[in-house]
Amino acid sequence: MGKTSTIRARIEPDLKDKAEHIFQQLGLTTTQAITLFYKQVELKKGLPFDIAIPNKTTLKTFSDTDAGRDLIICKDADDMFKKLEI
């Protein structure tokens, strides 16, 4: 089927620039990226990713890490697994 529909959306310029830069790195045009998103919505019969409202624990974790509290710094993946006792 030929492309005959147009999508118009207003979006923050900074977000648009950042997303388009990522599309470019992936070798995609913005049109291809939007088409890919729509195809995934069609295939999954919904959004192709989970959407959730953060719970209190998650919000506290975001706040703590943004403030630099309760961080565990790892040198590399091996150090991380060791600290996680995995």
MARBA-3410 file (N, C-alpha, C, O; in Angstrom, 1 decimal):
86
0.8,-1.2,0.0,0.0,0.0,0.0,0.9,1.2,0.0,1.9,1.3,0.7 ~ 0.5,2.2,-0.8,1.3,3.5,-0.8,1.1,4.3,0.4,0.1,4.2,1.1 ~ 2.1,5.1,0.6,2.1,6.0,1.8,1.2,7.3,1.4,1.6,8.0,0.6 ~ 0.1,7.4,2.1,-0.8,8.5,1.8,-1.2,9.3,3.0,-1.9,10.3,2.9 ~ -0.9,8.9,4.2,-1.3,9.5,5.4,-0.2,10.4,6.0,1.0,10.0,5.9
-0.6,11.4,6.7,0.4,12.3,7.3,0.2,12.4,8.8,-1.0,12.4,9.2 ~ 1.2,12.4,9.5,1.2,12.5,11.0,1.8,13.9,11.4,2.9,14.2,10.9 ~ 1.1,14.6,12.2,1.7,15.9,12.7,1.7,15.8,14.2,0.7,15.4,14.8 ~ 2.8,16.2,14.8,2.9,16.2,16.2,3.8,17.4,16.7,4.8,17.6,16.0 ~ 3.5,18.0,17.8,4.3,19.0,18.4,5.1,18.3,19.4,4.6,17.6,20.3
6.4,18.6,19.4,7.3,17.9,20.4,8.4,18.9,20.8,8.8,19.8,20.0 ~ 9.0,18.7,22.0,10.1,19.6,22.4,11.2,19.5,21.5,11.6,18.3,21.1 ~ 11.8,20.6,21.0,12.9,20.5,20.0,14.1,19.7,20.5,14.7,19.0,19.7 ~ 14.4,19.8,21.8,15.6,19.1,22.3,15.4,17.5,22.2,16.2,16.8,21.8 ~ 14.2,17.1,22.6,13.8,15.7,22.5,13.9,15.2,21.1,14.4,14.2,20.8
13.3,16.0,20.2,13.3,15.7,18.7,14.7,15.5,18.2,15.0,14.6,17.5 ~ 15.6,16.5,18.6,17.0,16.4,18.1,17.7,15.2,18.6,18.4,14.5,17.9 ~ 17.5,14.9,19.9,18.2,13.7,20.5,17.7,12.4,19.9,18.5,11.5,19.6 ~ 16.4,12.3,19.7,15.8,11.1,19.1,16.3,10.9,17.7,16.7,9.8,17.2 ~ 16.3,12.0,16.9,16.7,11.9,15.5,18.2,11.6,15.4,18.6,10.9,14.4
19.0,12.0,16.3,20.4,11.7,16.3,20.5,10.1,16.6,21.3,9.5,15.9 ~ 19.7,9.6,17.5,19.8,8.1,17.7,19.3,7.4,16.5,19.8,6.4,16.1 ~ 18.2,7.9,15.8,17.7,7.3,14.6,18.8,7.2,13.6,19.0,6.2,12.9 ~ 19.5,8.3,13.4,20.6,8.4,12.4,21.7,7.4,12.7,22.2,6.7,11.8 ~ 22.0,7.2,14.0,23.0,6.2,14.4,22.6,4.8,14.1,23.4,3.9,13.8
21.2,4.6,14.1,20.7,3.3,13.8,20.4,3.1,12.3,20.0,2.1,11.8 ~ 20.7,4.2,11.5,20.5,4.1,10.1,19.0,4.3,9.7,18.6,3.8,8.6 ~ 18.3,4.9,10.5,16.8,5.1,10.3,16.5,6.6,10.0,17.1,7.5,10.6 ~ 15.6,6.8,9.1,15.0,8.2,9.0,13.9,8.3,10.1,13.5,7.3,10.7 ~ 13.5,9.5,10.4,12.4,9.7,11.3,11.1,8.9,10.9,10.4,8.3,11.7
10.8,9.0,9.6,9.7,8.3,9.0,9.8,6.8,9.2,8.8,6.2,9.6 ~ 11.0,6.3,9.0,11.1,4.8,9.2,11.0,4.5,10.7,10.4,3.4,11.0 ~ 11.5,5.3,11.6,11.3,5.0,13.0,9.9,5.1,13.5,9.4,4.2,14.2 ~ 9.1,6.1,12.9,7.7,6.2,13.3,6.9,5.0,12.7,6.1,4.4,13.4 ~ 7.3,4.6,11.5,6.6,3.4,10.9,6.9,2.2,11.7,6.0,1.3,11.9
8.2,2.0,12.1,8.6,0.9,13.0,7.7,0.8,14.2,7.2,-0.2,14.6 ~ 7.6,2.0,14.9,6.8,2.1,16.1,5.3,1.7,15.8,4.8,0.9,16.6 ~ 4.7,2.2,14.8,3.4,1.9,14.4,3.2,0.4,14.1,2.2,-0.2,14.5 ~ 4.2,-0.2,13.4,4.1,-1.6,13.1,4.1,-2.5,14.4,3.4,-3.5,14.5 ~ 5.0,-2.1,15.3,5.0,-2.8,16.6,3.7,-2.6,17.4,3.3,-3.6,18.0
3.1,-1.5,17.4,1.8,-1.3,18.0,0.8,-2.2,17.4,0.0,-2.8,18.1 ~ 0.8,-2.3,16.0,-0.1,-3.2,15.3,0.1,-4.6,15.7,-0.8,-5.3,16.0 ~ 1.4,-5.1,15.7,1.7,-6.5,16.0,1.3,-6.9,17.4,0.8,-7.9,17.7 ~ 1.6,-6.0,18.4,1.4,-6.3,19.8,0.0,-5.9,20.3,-0.4,-6.2,21.4 ~ -0.7,-5.2,19.4,-2.1,-4.7,19.7,-2.0,-3.8,21.0,-2.9,-3.9,21.8
-1.0,-3.0,21.1,-0.8,-2.1,22.2,0.6,-1.5,22.1,1.3,-1.7,21.1 ~ 0.9,-0.8,23.1,2.3,-0.2,23.1,3.3,-1.3,23.2,3.1,-2.3,23.9 ~ 4.4,-1.1,22.4,5.5,-2.1,22.4,6.4,-2.1,23.6,7.5,-2.7,23.5 ~ 6.0,-1.5,24.7,6.8,-1.4,25.9,5.9,-1.2,27.1,4.7,-0.7,26.9 ~ 6.3,-1.6,28.3,5.5,-1.4,29.5,5.4,0.1,29.9,6.4,0.8,29.8
4.3,0.5,30.3,4.1,1.8,30.8,3.6,1.6,32.3,2.6,0.9,32.5 ~ 4.2,2.3,33.2,3.8,2.1,34.6,4.1,3.4,35.4,5.0,4.1,35.1 ~ 3.2,3.6,36.4,3.5,4.7,37.3,4.4,4.2,38.4,4.1,3.2,39.0 ~ 5.5,4.9,38.6,6.5,4.4,39.6,5.8,4.3,41.0,5.0,5.2,41.4 ~ 6.1,3.3,41.8,5.6,3.2,43.1,6.5,4.0,44.1,7.5,4.6,43.6
6.1,4.0,45.3,6.8,4.8,46.3,8.3,4.4,46.4,9.2,5.3,46.5 ~ 8.6,3.1,46.4,10.0,2.7,46.5,10.8,3.1,45.3,11.9,3.6,45.5 ~ 10.2,3.0,44.1,10.9,3.5,42.9,11.2,5.0,43.0,12.3,5.4,42.6 ~ 10.1,5.7,43.4,10.3,7.2,43.4,11.4,7.6,44.4,12.1,8.5,44.2 ~ 11.4,6.9,45.6,12.4,7.2,46.6,13.8,6.8,46.0,14.8,7.6,46.3
13.9,5.7,45.3,15.2,5.3,44.7,15.7,6.4,43.7,16.8,6.7,43.7 ~ 14.8,6.8,42.9,15.1,7.9,41.9,15.6,9.1,42.6,16.6,9.7,42.3 ~ 14.9,9.5,43.7,15.3,10.7,44.5,16.6,10.5,45.1,17.5,11.4,45.1 ~ 16.9,9.4,45.7,18.1,9.1,46.4,19.3,9.1,45.4,20.3,9.7,45.7 ~ 19.1,8.4,44.3,20.2,8.4,43.3,20.5,9.7,42.7,21.6,10.1,42.4
19.4,10.5,42.4,19.6,11.9,41.9,20.4,12.7,42.9,21.2,13.6,42.5 ~ 20.2,12.5,44.2,20.9,13.2,45.2,22.3,12.6,45.6,23.0,13.2,46.4 ~ 22.6,11.5,44.9,23.9,10.8,45.2,23.9,10.0,46.5,25.0,9.7,47.0 ~ 22.7,9.6,47.0,22.7,8.9,48.2,22.5,7.4,47.9,21.9,7.0,46.9 ~ 23.1,6.5,48.8,23.0,5.1,48.7,23.4,4.5,47.4,22.8,3.5,46.9
24.5,5.1,46.8,25.0,4.6,45.5,26.0,3.5,45.8,26.8,3.6,46.7 ~ 26.1,2.5,45.0,27.1,1.5,45.0,27.9,1.6,43.7,27.3,1.4,42.6 ~ 29.1,2.0,43.8,29.9,2.2,42.6,30.7,0.9,42.3,31.4,0.3,43.2 ~ 30.7,0.5,41.1,31.4,-0.7,40.7,32.5,-0.4,39.6,32.3,0.5,38.8 ~ 33.6,-1.0,39.7,34.7,-0.8,38.8,34.4,-1.4,37.4,34.7,-0.8,36.4
33.7,-2.5,37.4,33.4,-3.2,36.2,32.3,-4.2,36.4,31.8,-4.3,37.6 ~ 31.9,-5.0,35.4,30.8,-5.9,35.6,31.2,-7.0,36.6,30.3,-7.4,37.4 ~ 32.4,-7.5,36.6,32.8,-8.5,37.6,32.7,-8.0,39.0,32.2,-8.7,39.9 ~ 33.1,-6.7,39.2,32.9,-6.1,40.6,31.4,-6.0,40.9,31.1,-6.2,42.1 ~ 30.6,-5.6,40.0,29.2,-5.5,40.2,28.6,-6.9,40.6,27.8,-7.0,41.6
28.9,-8.0,39.9,28.4,-9.3,40.2,28.9,-9.7,41.6,28.2,-10.4,42.3 ~ 30.1,-9.4,41.9,30.7,-9.7,43.2,29.9,-9.0,44.3,29.5,-9.6,45.3 ~ 29.6,-7.7,44.1,28.9,-7.0,45.1,27.4,-7.5,45.2,26.8,-7.4,46.3 ~ 26.9,-8.0,44.1,25.5,-8.5,44.1,25.5,-9.9,44.6,24.4,-10.5,44.8 ~ 26.7,-10.5,44.8,26.8,-11.9,45.3,26.2,-12.8,44.3,25.5,-13.8,44.7
26.5,-12.6,43.0,25.9,-13.4,42.0,27.1,-14.3,41.4,26.9,-15.1,40.5
END
